[in-house]
Amino acid sequence: MINELQEAIEDLKEKQIIWGLANEEYEPIAYHNMKAAEERVKAIIKTSKERVG
C-alpha cells in the first residue's frame, strides 16, 4: 500500500507540473488529469485508513 501511495503522489506531482506548464489549449485537460491524480491519492489514503480502523 505504501508503494502504491508513493507512486500516486509522484504521479500527482508530475501532473501538477504539467498543469502549471500547460498552454491555454491544453490547460483544461491538464487540470482534469491533475484532479484525477489528486482523487487517486485521496482514495488510497481512505482505503488504507479503513484497513487500519
Buried (B, 14 or more C-beta within 10 A) or exposed (E): EEEEBEEBBEBBEEBBEBBEEBEEEEBEEBBEBBEEBBEBBEEBBEEBEEEEE
